[in-house]
């Protein structure tokens, strides 16, 4: 009798786990603010830069309310120089924008309509569209300082691979619509010569399709 009860319990638990497993696909997009941190990034004259992100989502729920979520995103990162001194007489201004393909892999825990998720990410630098200029340091606080020259940069000045962490919270409706906010930080400098790592916050809206059984 005892063995029969244990067998029935095992069958019921197995059936429950199988029933809980499903796959969902979707998409997300949003905006955020990024900046640099590190020995050459944490400065009052290096400020946040607004950027866009968007891409595809795949989520596999292997236990009820517990899932692994992978994303494939186009991701803009970077920062703004706001009178960053490079020598006693000159400084840098304007945008420093980097364009990545990013793959976050996160563990997602959901309770009701609320969820939390976090995990590592890896990114590959596709392009850089910097508009950095050199000005007279004495004019760093002027609204329209005189541009002395361009500050040339190319992909060869940056590391192509980026990796770090991402954590976030959000709310998801039964319809599949969701909104989330994430913090991310890089573990590796994106500059080959300076200690500057990616850091920022992102606000996203997205949609997950109805579940599909694996």
Secondary structure, DSSP 4 states (H G I P E B T S, - for coil): -HHHHHHHHHHHHHHHHHHH-EEEEEEEEEEEEEEEESTTT--TTEE-EEEEEEEEEEEEEEETTEEEEEEEEEEEEEEEEEEEESSSSEEEEEEEEEEEEEEEEEEEEEETTEEEEEEEEEEEEEEE----EEEEGGGTTSTTPPEEEE----GGGB-SEEEEEEEEEEEE-TTSEEEEEEEEEESS-SBSSS--EEEEEEEEEEEEPPPB--
